[in-house]
Amino acid sequence: MADNHSRRVVVTGLGATTPLGGDVASTWQAALDGSSGVRSMSHPWVQQFDLPVTFAAELLVPPAEVLAKVETRRLDPSAQYALVAAREAWADAGAPEVDPERLGVVVASGIGGVWTLLSQYDVLKEKGARRVFPLTVPMLMPNGPAAAVSLELGARAGVHTPVSACASGAEAIGYAAEMIRSGRADVVVAGGTEAAIHALPVAGFAAMQALSTRNEDPAGASRPYDTDRDGFVLGEGAGIVVVESEEHARARGARIYAQVAGVGISSDAHHIAAPDPVGVGAGRAMLAALAEADAKPADVAHINAHATSTPVGDVAESASIVRALGAATDAIAVSATKSMTGHLLGAAGAVEGIFTILALHHRLAPPTINLDNLDPQVHLDVVVDKPRALPEGDLLALNNSFGFGGHNVALAIRSAS
């Protein structure tokens, strides 16, 4: 068995359901087109609770359109989204034949089955204990989506659920890479999912003054790095990748999108919600990812930034990138795709990981929309309005994900050779 320094981890399958599209192809094309997935919400509870924010980035394709009725009945929306994306990723990878004891699953969620928890509490209050759905607990568990995917595929090398707020999806991909490097698995299905567009999370984030309040202009509300940004836009969806050892992928003749070349993880220990303003911890995560990839700052051609559109967060991330990469920052094409998808919380790092992989695969950095006036405190070369061509040859990109609690994850993705 190869040791963890030489066992390369490659990406062979991609799956997603997002506010931009019901699969990877439509999501990627919408991102290249600079489309917005943010719309006004039509839920009755928006008016019922007089919510201060009336828009979000909801799924473009409801899971009920692609799943069996029994699946939507027995799975929380977070697990439904994960299953939709996992099936696409598995098919995209060619449904690899693998010993079940060498197949793992790592599907993260930042919040878990909040729809089930809150709806069944309403049932308890209004109709009594005997009317509570028998599958309530499996449906509300944060590891429910990972369990659903592992049951679907018969994965027995381990099923895991990192919960690290908005860094969860990226951490899941990093954990999957470690499973392969350690020799514990040959193939791992990994990513993140979130279904938290519900009255309580919206009210809670709004109470923190974390959300944009541009109710009159939903499509223009998520505006990373813009001087007029006023908060993030809540989104939902799932992103799943199939990763495997290069040896396993080559042996079966799989198409390889890219390599997960390095994973960097750190923590701020600064504040429960606010990032370290000078970006020390985030910078350490980026440098750790580059070190594991045996790369240097000058090798980085592209960054898919965390860039949530919060006044403090965007400046802190810019500072962290400059701190970590120095003069190389000037030559790096930075994309802030939350401008289009909104913030998918625990799924964000996984969906943005897919964007990063496809940017290298197609040699195109997706645009950042709604950026009219760059904040003078942001010292980055941001890709604005239309895609930007990336160079030919061996390319390296970073996917940054940061979360409440001081979680920092950076993935170093290398183009396929």
C-alpha positions as CSV (number, residue, x, y, z in Angstrom):
1,M,0.0,0.0,0.0
2,A,1.4,3.4,-0.9
3,D,2.0,5.8,2.0
4,N,-0.1,9.0,2.4
5,H,2.6,11.2,0.8
6,S,2.6,9.4,-2.5
7,R,-1.0,8.2,-2.9
8,R,-2.6,10.7,-5.2
9,V,-6.3,11.6,-4.9
10,V,-8.2,12.4,-8.0
11,V,-11.7,13.5,-8.8
12,T,-13.7,11.3,-11.2
13,G,-17.3,12.3,-10.6
14,L,-19.3,15.5,-10.0
15,G,-22.9,16.0,-8.9
16,A,-24.9,19.0,-7.7
17,T,-28.3,20.6,-7.2
18,T,-28.2,24.3,-6.6
19,P,-30.1,27.6,-7.0
20,L,-28.6,27.8,-10.5
21,G,-29.5,24.3,-11.8
22,G,-30.6,20.8,-11.0
23,D,-27.3,19.3,-12.1
24,V,-23.7,20.1,-12.6
25,A,-23.9,21.0,-16.3
26,S,-26.8,23.5,-15.9
27,T,-25.3,25.0,-12.7
28,W,-21.9,25.5,-14.4
29,Q,-23.4,27.1,-17.5
30,A,-25.5,29.4,-15.4
31,A,-22.4,30.4,-13.4
32,L,-20.4,31.1,-16.6
33,D,-23.4,33.2,-17.9
34,G,-23.4,35.3,-14.7
35,S,-26.9,34.3,-13.7
36,S,-28.4,34.9,-10.3
37,G,-30.2,32.1,-8.4
38,V,-31.6,34.6,-5.8
39,R,-35.4,35.2,-5.9
40,S,-38.2,36.4,-3.6
41,M,-39.6,33.7,-1.4
42,S,-43.3,32.7,-1.8
43,H,-43.6,30.8,1.5
44,P,-46.6,31.9,3.6
45,W,-44.4,32.1,6.6
46,V,-42.6,35.1,5.1
47,Q,-45.6,37.3,5.7
48,Q,-46.9,35.2,8.7
49,F,-43.8,36.1,10.8
50,D,-43.1,39.4,9.1
51,L,-39.6,38.4,8.2
52,P,-37.2,41.3,7.6
53,V,-35.7,39.4,4.7
54,T,-38.0,38.1,2.0
55,F,-35.7,36.5,-0.5
56,A,-33.2,33.6,-0.7
57,A,-31.4,31.4,-3.2
58,E,-33.7,28.4,-3.3
59,L,-33.2,25.3,-5.4
60,L,-34.0,25.7,-9.1
61,V,-35.3,22.1,-9.4
62,P,-37.3,20.7,-6.5
63,P,-36.1,17.3,-5.4
64,A,-39.7,16.0,-5.8
65,E,-39.2,16.2,-9.5
66,V,-36.4,13.7,-9.5
67,L,-36.9,11.5,-6.4
68,A,-39.5,8.9,-5.7
69,K,-42.4,10.0,-3.5
70,V,-41.3,7.5,-0.8
71,E,-37.9,9.1,-0.7
72,T,-39.2,12.6,-0.2
73,R,-41.4,11.3,2.5
74,R,-38.7,9.5,4.4
75,L,-35.8,11.9,4.0
76,D,-35.3,15.4,5.3
77,P,-34.7,17.9,2.4
78,S,-31.0,18.0,3.3
79,A,-30.8,14.3,2.6
80,Q,-32.9,14.6,-0.5
81,Y,-30.5,17.2,-1.9
82,A,-27.5,15.0,-1.1
83,L,-29.1,11.9,-2.7
84,V,-29.8,13.8,-5.9
85,A,-26.3,15.1,-6.1
86,A,-24.7,11.8,-5.1
87,R,-26.6,9.9,-7.8
88,E,-25.4,12.3,-10.4
89,A,-21.8,12.1,-9.2
90,W,-21.8,8.3,-9.0
91,A,-23.2,8.0,-12.6
92,D,-20.7,10.7,-13.8
93,A,-17.9,8.6,-12.3
94,G,-19.1,5.6,-14.3
95,A,-20.6,3.8,-11.3
96,P,-17.2,2.3,-10.4
97,E,-17.0,-1.3,-9.3
98,V,-15.4,-1.2,-5.9
99,D,-15.3,-3.5,-2.9
100,P,-17.9,-2.1,-0.5
101,E,-15.3,-2.3,2.3
102,R,-13.1,0.0,0.2
103,L,-15.9,2.6,-0.4
104,G,-16.5,5.5,1.9
105,V,-18.9,8.4,2.3
106,V,-18.3,11.8,3.8
107,V,-21.3,14.2,3.5
108,A,-21.3,17.3,5.6
109,S,-24.0,19.6,6.8
110,G,-23.7,22.8,8.7
111,I,-27.2,22.7,10.3
112,G,-28.7,19.3,9.5
113,G,-32.4,18.4,9.4
114,V,-33.9,21.7,10.6
115,W,-37.0,21.3,8.4
116,T,-37.8,18.0,10.1
117,L,-37.0,19.2,13.6
118,L,-39.2,22.3,13.4
119,S,-42.1,20.7,11.5
120,Q,-42.3,17.7,13.8
121,Y,-42.2,20.0,16.8
122,D,-45.2,21.8,15.4
123,V,-46.9,18.4,15.0
124,L,-46.1,17.6,18.7
125,K,-47.6,20.8,19.9
126,E,-50.6,20.8,17.7
127,K,-51.5,17.1,17.5
128,G,-49.7,15.3,20.3
129,A,-46.9,12.8,20.7
130,R,-48.6,9.9,18.9
131,R,-48.7,11.9,15.7
132,V,-45.0,12.5,15.5
133,F,-43.5,10.8,12.4
134,P,-41.6,7.6,13.4
135,L,-38.6,8.5,11.3
136,T,-38.2,12.0,12.9
137,V,-34.9,11.2,14.6
138,P,-33.1,9.6,11.6
139,M,-34.4,12.5,9.4
140,L,-33.2,15.3,11.7
141,M,-29.8,13.8,12.4
142,P,-26.9,15.8,10.8
143,N,-25.5,12.5,9.6
144,G,-28.8,11.5,8.0
145,P,-27.7,12.7,4.5
146,A,-24.4,10.8,4.7
147,A,-26.2,7.7,5.9
148,A,-28.7,7.9,3.0
149,V,-25.9,8.0,0.5
150,S,-24.0,5.2,2.1
151,L,-27.1,3.0,2.1
152,E,-27.7,3.9,-1.5
153,L,-24.2,2.8,-2.5
154,G,-23.5,0.1,0.1
155,A,-20.4,1.9,1.4
156,R,-18.7,0.2,4.3
157,A,-15.3,1.8,4.6
158,G,-16.8,4.5,6.9
159,V,-19.6,7.1,6.7
160,H,-18.7,10.5,8.2
161,T,-20.3,13.9,8.7
162,P,-18.0,16.9,9.5
163,V,-20.0,19.7,11.0
164,S,-18.0,22.9,10.8
165,A,-20.5,25.5,9.8
166,C,-19.8,27.0,6.4
167,A,-16.5,25.1,6.0
168,S,-18.3,21.8,6.3
169,G,-18.5,20.8,2.6
170,A,-14.8,21.6,1.9
171,E,-13.8,19.7,5.1
172,A,-15.7,16.7,3.9
173,I,-13.7,16.6,0.7
174,G,-10.5,17.0,2.7
175,Y,-11.5,14.2,5.0
176,A,-12.3,12.0,2.0
177,A,-8.8,12.7,0.6
178,E,-7.3,11.7,3.9
179,M,-9.3,8.4,3.9
180,I,-7.7,7.6,0.5
181,R,-4.2,8.7,1.4
182,S,-4.3,6.7,4.6
183,G,-5.2,3.6,2.6
184,R,-8.6,3.2,4.4
185,A,-10.6,3.5,1.1
186,D,-10.1,3.4,-2.6
187,V,-13.2,5.5,-3.5
188,V,-15.0,8.0,-1.4
189,V,-18.2,9.9,-2.2
190,A,-17.9,13.3,-0.5
191,G,-19.4,16.8,-0.3
192,G,-22.0,18.9,1.6
193,T,-25.7,19.5,1.7
194,E,-27.9,22.2,3.3
195,A,-31.7,22.8,3.4
196,A,-32.1,25.7,5.9
197,I,-34.3,28.1,4.1
198,H,-36.9,28.1,6.8
199,A,-38.5,30.8,8.9
200,L,-36.3,30.2,12.0
201,P,-32.9,30.2,10.3
202,V,-33.9,33.2,8.2
203,A,-35.0,35.1,11.4
204,G,-31.9,34.0,13.3
205,F,-29.5,35.1,10.7
206,A,-31.4,38.4,10.2
207,A,-31.3,39.0,13.9
208,M,-27.5,38.7,13.7
209,Q,-27.6,41.4,11.0
210,A,-25.8,38.8,8.8
211,L,-28.2,38.8,5.9
212,S,-28.6,41.3,3.1
213,T,-31.9,43.2,3.3
214,R,-32.2,44.2,-0.3
215,N,-35.8,43.0,-0.6
216,E,-36.4,45.2,-3.6
217,D,-33.5,43.7,-5.5
218,P,-33.0,40.0,-4.7
219,A,-30.8,39.3,-7.8
220,G,-28.4,42.1,-6.8
221,A,-28.3,41.4,-3.1
222,S,-25.2,39.1,-3.0
223,R,-22.4,41.4,-3.9
224,P,-19.0,40.2,-2.7
225,Y,-16.3,42.9,-2.4
226,D,-18.6,45.7,-3.4
227,T,-18.6,48.8,-1.3
228,D,-22.4,48.6,-1.0
229,R,-22.6,45.0,0.2
230,D,-24.7,44.5,3.3
231,G,-24.7,40.8,4.1
232,F,-25.0,37.4,2.6
233,V,-28.0,35.7,0.9
234,L,-29.1,32.4,2.4
235,G,-29.0,29.6,-0.1
236,E,-29.5,25.8,-0.3
237,G,-28.4,22.8,-2.3
238,A,-25.8,20.1,-2.4
239,G,-22.5,19.3,-4.1
240,I,-21.0,15.9,-4.2
241,V,-17.7,14.6,-5.7
242,V,-16.4,11.1,-6.2
243,V,-12.7,11.0,-5.3
244,E,-10.5,7.9,-5.6
245,S,-6.9,6.9,-5.6
246,E,-5.2,7.7,-8.9
247,E,-4.1,4.1,-9.1
248,H,-7.7,2.9,-8.8
249,A,-9.0,5.4,-11.3
250,R,-6.3,4.6,-13.9
251,A,-6.9,0.9,-13.6
252,R,-10.5,1.3,-14.5
253,G,-9.9,3.9,-17.2
254,A,-11.8,6.6,-15.5
255,R,-12.0,10.2,-16.7
256,I,-10.1,12.4,-14.2
257,Y,-11.2,16.0,-13.7
258,A,-8.5,17.1,-11.3
259,Q,-6.4,16.1,-8.3
260,V,-7.1,17.0,-4.7
261,A,-3.4,17.9,-4.2
262,G,-3.6,19.5,-0.7
263,V,-5.8,20.2,2.3
264,G,-5.2,22.9,4.8
265,I,-7.2,23.2,8.0
266,S,-6.8,25.7,10.8
267,S,-8.9,27.6,13.4
268,D,-9.1,31.2,14.5
269,A,-10.1,31.0,18.2
270,H,-11.1,34.6,17.7
271,H,-14.9,34.9,17.8
272,I,-17.9,32.7,17.4
273,A,-19.1,34.4,14.3
274,A,-16.6,37.0,13.1
275,P,-13.4,36.1,11.3
276,D,-9.9,37.1,12.5
277,P,-9.8,40.5,10.9
278,V,-6.2,40.1,9.7
279,G,-6.7,36.6,8.4
280,V,-3.9,34.8,10.3
281,G,-5.8,31.5,10.6
282,A,-7.2,31.5,7.1
283,G,-3.8,32.3,5.7
284,R,-2.3,29.3,7.6
285,A,-4.9,27.0,6.0
286,M,-3.9,28.2,2.5
287,L,-0.2,27.8,3.2
288,A,-0.8,24.3,4.7
289,A,-2.8,23.3,1.6
290,L,0.0,24.5,-0.7
291,A,2.7,22.7,1.4
292,E,0.8,19.4,1.2
293,A,0.5,20.0,-2.6
294,D,4.3,20.6,-2.7
295,A,3.5,24.0,-4.3
296,K,4.3,27.6,-3.7
297,P,2.2,30.8,-3.9
298,A,3.4,31.6,-7.4
299,D,1.9,28.3,-8.6
300,V,-1.7,29.4,-7.8
301,A,-3.6,30.6,-10.9
302,H,-7.1,30.8,-9.5
303,I,-9.0,31.1,-6.2
304,N,-12.6,30.4,-5.6
305,A,-13.0,32.7,-2.6
306,H,-15.3,32.2,0.4
307,A,-16.5,35.8,-0.2
308,T,-19.9,35.8,1.4
309,S,-20.7,39.5,0.8
310,T,-20.5,40.5,4.5
311,P,-18.8,43.8,5.2
312,V,-16.2,42.3,7.6
313,G,-15.7,38.8,6.1
314,D,-14.7,39.9,2.6
315,V,-12.0,42.3,3.9
316,A,-10.7,39.7,6.3
317,E,-10.4,37.1,3.5
318,S,-8.6,39.5,1.2
319,A,-6.2,40.2,4.0
320,S,-5.6,36.5,4.5
321,I,-4.9,35.9,0.8
322,V,-2.4,38.7,0.6
323,R,-0.8,37.5,3.9
324,A,-0.5,34.0,2.6
325,L,0.4,34.5,-1.0
326,G,2.1,37.9,-1.0
327,A,3.1,39.4,-4.3
328,A,1.7,36.3,-6.2
329,T,-1.8,37.6,-5.3
330,D,-1.6,40.1,-8.2
331,A,-1.5,37.3,-10.8
332,I,-4.4,35.2,-9.4
333,A,-7.9,35.2,-10.9
334,V,-10.3,35.4,-8.0
335,S,-13.9,34.3,-8.4
336,A,-16.7,34.9,-5.8
337,T,-19.5,32.6,-7.0
338,K,-21.7,33.2,-3.9
339,S,-22.7,36.3,-5.9
340,M,-24.8,33.9,-8.0
341,T,-25.6,31.0,-5.7
342,G,-26.0,32.8,-2.4
343,H,-24.4,31.1,0.6
344,L,-25.2,27.4,0.8
345,L,-23.7,27.1,4.3
346,G,-22.6,23.5,4.8
347,A,-22.9,22.8,1.1
348,A,-21.0,25.9,0.0
349,G,-17.4,24.5,0.1
350,A,-18.5,21.4,-1.9
351,V,-20.4,23.3,-4.6
352,E,-17.5,25.8,-4.8
353,G,-15.1,22.9,-4.9
354,I,-16.9,21.7,-8.0
355,F,-16.6,25.2,-9.5
356,T,-12.9,25.2,-8.8
357,I,-12.5,21.7,-10.4
358,L,-14.4,22.8,-13.5
359,A,-12.5,26.1,-13.7
360,L,-9.3,24.0,-14.1
361,H,-10.9,21.4,-16.3
362,H,-12.3,24.0,-18.7
363,R,-9.6,26.6,-18.2
364,L,-12.2,29.2,-17.3
365,A,-12.6,31.2,-14.1
366,P,-16.3,32.0,-13.5
367,P,-17.3,35.6,-13.0
368,T,-18.3,37.6,-9.9
369,I,-21.6,39.5,-10.5
370,N,-23.0,42.6,-8.7
371,L,-19.5,44.0,-8.2
372,D,-19.9,47.7,-9.3
373,N,-17.4,49.4,-6.9
374,L,-14.5,47.3,-5.5
375,D,-13.9,48.0,-1.8
376,P,-10.6,49.8,-1.6
377,Q,-9.6,47.4,1.3
378,V,-9.9,44.4,-1.1
379,H,-6.6,43.9,-2.8
380,L,-7.5,41.1,-5.2
381,D,-7.8,40.6,-9.0
382,V,-11.5,39.7,-9.0
383,V,-13.0,38.2,-12.1
384,V,-16.0,40.5,-12.9
385,D,-19.1,40.0,-15.1
386,K,-17.7,37.5,-17.6
387,P,-15.5,34.3,-17.4
388,R,-11.7,34.7,-17.7
389,A,-9.5,32.3,-19.5
390,L,-6.9,30.5,-17.4
391,P,-3.5,29.5,-18.7
392,E,-2.7,26.2,-20.3
393,G,-0.4,23.7,-18.7
394,D,-0.3,22.4,-15.1
395,L,-2.5,24.7,-13.0
396,L,-3.2,24.9,-9.3
397,A,-6.2,26.5,-7.7
398,L,-7.4,27.1,-4.1
399,N,-10.9,26.7,-2.8
400,N,-11.4,28.7,0.4
401,S,-14.1,28.0,3.0
402,F,-14.5,29.6,6.4
403,G,-17.2,29.1,9.0
404,F,-18.8,30.4,12.2
405,G,-16.7,29.1,15.1
406,G,-13.4,30.0,13.4
407,H,-13.2,27.1,11.0
408,N,-10.8,27.5,8.1
409,V,-10.4,25.0,5.2
410,A,-8.5,25.5,2.0
411,L,-8.4,22.9,-0.7
412,A,-5.5,22.9,-3.2
413,I,-6.8,21.5,-6.5
414,R,-4.4,20.6,-9.4
415,S,-5.4,20.3,-13.0
416,A,-5.4,16.7,-14.4
417,S,-2.3,15.6,-16.1
